[in-house]
Structure formats: structure tokens, C-alpha cells
């Protein structure tokens, strides 16, 4: 039920030592919930971000498709670009997450929370969603032809992208191409 909004769900467990974590630009927003900790939003990144994860931490994360999180989370994506912010103003979510016994419980709480939010909010901007789909690396196109195909001006598309995705379409296209390259490089080493 969340597939149109959620790109990836993951659980990361740090071992007995602190771990250096690199976050790379994906174009999407992430909701990260450390088991027993404070949930946070990681906005769309325009550059790599490095952080030190404490030893023994377990984090449950949800990565949203570009443009799919703003209405669901009630925050314009442009406010989150290159920022990590605690989840605030979310009635009950931090308390429900704090009561979760482990990663599987956190995952269930997040799923129910996101399903409830989805039922209570408008769907993502369909024009932005279509533009994002066409900007994926396996759909090579330029911004000019894209705006012609979608019958929208470049400035209108950019305005809608800033609100929903957090970046302009060209910046997102570069991020998606980089992610496509990483996927090809990883496939070649497997």
C-alpha cells in the first residue's frame, strides 16, 4: 500500500564498535528511527554526509521516492535539504517508537503510522511523480523535452520540484544518474 511513496525500508545494526556511516544523495527523504532513540528526518542530500553511529545502535529506516514524502510528513521538502531534523509535532509517534521492543516492532509502528498518514493526506503531486519517473537513469531525457512533454514551463516545474522534492529537476537528475552508476558498479562487483 506504500509502494508509490516508499522506495526502500532497511534495518542497520552497528556492531560492538562505532561505525562511520556515509549517506549519499538519493533524491529522497529518509525517516530514521533508532531503536530506543529519537526519530529523525534526513532531508534530500545534495552532497555526501558522514556521521559516526554509536556502537550497538540499531536503526530502522524508510527512504521515500523523490517527491513522495513532503505531503505525507507534513513538511515541504525544500525545508529539509541537507538537514537532519528530529521528528517533531508528530502526535504519539515518538512515544509509540520508544515503547517498541526491537527493530521488528519499530518497523510495524512505522508501517502503521505511514499508512494512517497516507489515508489522511493528499497523494503526491502527480506531475512531479511523472517527471521523477522520466528522470530516472533508465529513462534518459533532458529538462527541456521533459517540460514540453508534460506541458509545463521550466520555472513552474522547478517551483513544484522545490516544494515536493527539495531540489530542482536537473539536480535530481544528476543524483539519480549517480545512483544508477553506483548500482551498475555494484552489480559488476557481485
C-alpha positions in Angstrom: 0.0 0.0 0.0 3.0 2.3 0.5 4.9 1.3 -2.7 4.2 4.5 -4.5 5.8 6.5 -1.7 8.4 4.2 -0.1 11.4 3.3 -2.1 13.4 1.3 0.5 12.9 0.0 4.0 16.1 -1.0 5.9 17.4 -2.1 9.2 21.0 -1.3 10.1 22.7 -2.8 13.2 26.1 -1.5 14.3 28.5 -3.9 15.9 30.4 -3.6 19.1 32.3 -0.6 17.7 31.2 2.8 16.5 30.6 2.8 12.7 31.4 5.6 10.2 28.3 5.9 8.1 28.3 7.7 4.7 24.9 8.9 3.4 24.9 9.6 -0.4 22.4 11.7 -2.3 19.4 9.7 -3.4 16.9 12.5 -4.1 14.6 11.3 -1.4 13.8 12.0 2.2 14.6 9.3 4.9 12.8 8.7 8.2 15.3 7.1 10.5 14.3 5.6 13.8 17.0 4.4 16.2 15.6 1.6 18.4 15.0 3.4 21.8 16.1 6.8 20.3 14.5 9.9 18.8 13.3 9.5 15.2 14.7 12.0 12.7 14.2 13.1 9.1 17.2 13.2 6.8 16.3 15.6 4.0 17.3 15.2 0.4 21.0 15.4 0.3 22.9 17.4 -2.4 26.3 16.1 -1.2 27.6 13.2 0.9 27.1 13.4 4.6 29.3 11.4 7.1 28.3 10.6 10.7 29.5 8.3 13.4 27.0 5.8 14.6 27.4 4.7 18.2 28.3 1.1 19.0 25.4 -1.3 19.3 22.8 1.0 17.8 20.0 -0.4 15.6 18.3 2.0 13.1 15.1 1.3 11.2 14.9 3.5 8.1 12.4 4.3 5.4 13.6 6.0 2.3 10.9 7.7 0.2 10.8 8.2 -3.5 11.8 11.7 -4.6 8.8 13.9 -4.2 6.7 11.4 -2.2 7.4 12.4 1.4 6.5 16.1 1.7 2.7 15.8 1.9 2.9 12.5 3.9 5.2 14.0 6.5 3.7 17.5 6.5 7.0 19.3 5.7 7.9 21.0 2.5 11.0 19.1 1.1 12.9 22.4 0.5 13.0 23.0 4.3 14.8 19.7 4.7 17.5 19.9 2.0 20.9 18.8 3.5 19.4 18.8 7.0 18.8 16.2 9.7 16.0 17.2 12.0 14.3 15.4 14.9 10.7 14.4 14.2 8.6 16.9 16.0 4.9 17.7 16.0 4.0 14.1 15.3 1.5 13.1 18.0 2.2 9.8 19.5 4.9 8.6 17.1 8.0 9.1 19.4 6.1 7.5 22.3 5.0 4.5 20.2 8.5 4.1 18.9 10.0 4.4 22.4 7.7 1.6 23.6 8.9 -0.7 20.7 10.9 -3.7 21.9 13.1 -4.1 18.9 13.6 -3.4 15.2 10.7 -5.5 14.1 8.4 -3.6 16.5 9.7 -0.3 15.2 9.1 -1.4 11.7 5.5 -2.3 12.5 4.9 1.0 14.3 6.3 2.9 11.3 4.2 1.0 8.8 1.0 1.7 10.7 1.9 5.3 11.2 2.7 5.8 7.5 -0.5 4.0 6.4 -2.5 6.3 8.7 -0.8 9.4 7.4 -1.3 8.2 3.8 -5.0 7.8 4.4 -5.2 11.3 5.9 -3.2 13.2 3.3 -3.4 14.1 -0.3 -1.4 11.9 -2.8 1.9 13.2 -4.0 1.8 15.8 -6.9 1.2 13.5 -9.9 3.0 15.8 -12.3 6.1 15.8 -10.2 5.8 12.0 -9.7 5.7 11.5 -13.5 8.6 13.9 -14.0 10.7 12.0 -11.4 9.8 8.7 -13.2 11.0 10.2 -16.5 14.2 11.5 -14.9 15.3 8.0 -13.7 18.6 6.9 -15.3 17.0 4.3 -17.5 14.7 7.0 -19.0 17.3 9.5 -20.4 15.7 12.8 -21.2 16.6 16.5 -21.0 14.7 19.0 -18.9 13.6 21.0 -22.0 12.0 18.0 -23.7 10.5 16.9 -20.4 8.7 20.2 -19.8 7.4 20.1 -23.4 6.1 16.5 -22.9 4.4 17.5 -19.6 3.1 20.8 -20.9 4.6 22.9 -18.1 7.2 25.7 -18.1 10.6 25.1 -16.7 10.0 27.6 -13.9 6.7 26.0 -12.9 8.3 22.6 -12.9 11.2 23.9 -10.8 8.8 25.5 -8.3 6.8 22.3 -7.9 10.1 20.3 -7.5 11.4 22.6 -4.8 8.2 22.1 -2.8 7.9 18.3 -3.3 11.4 17.1 -3.9 13.5 19.8 -2.3 15.8 20.3 -5.3 15.3 21.4 -8.9 14.8 18.7 -11.6 18.3 19.0 -13.1 19.9 18.5 -9.6 17.6 15.5 -9.0 18.5 14.1 -12.4 22.3 14.2 -11.5 21.6 12.4 -8.2 19.6 9.7 -10.0 22.3 9.2 -12.6 24.9 8.9 -9.8 22.7 6.3 -8.1 22.3 4.4 -11.4 26.1 4.4 -11.8 26.5 3.1 -8.2 24.0 0.3 -9.0 25.9 -0.7 -12.1 29.3 -0.6 -10.3 27.9 -2.8 -7.5 26.3 -5.2 -10.0 29.7 -5.5 -11.8 31.5 -6.5 -8.5 28.8 -9.0 -7.4 
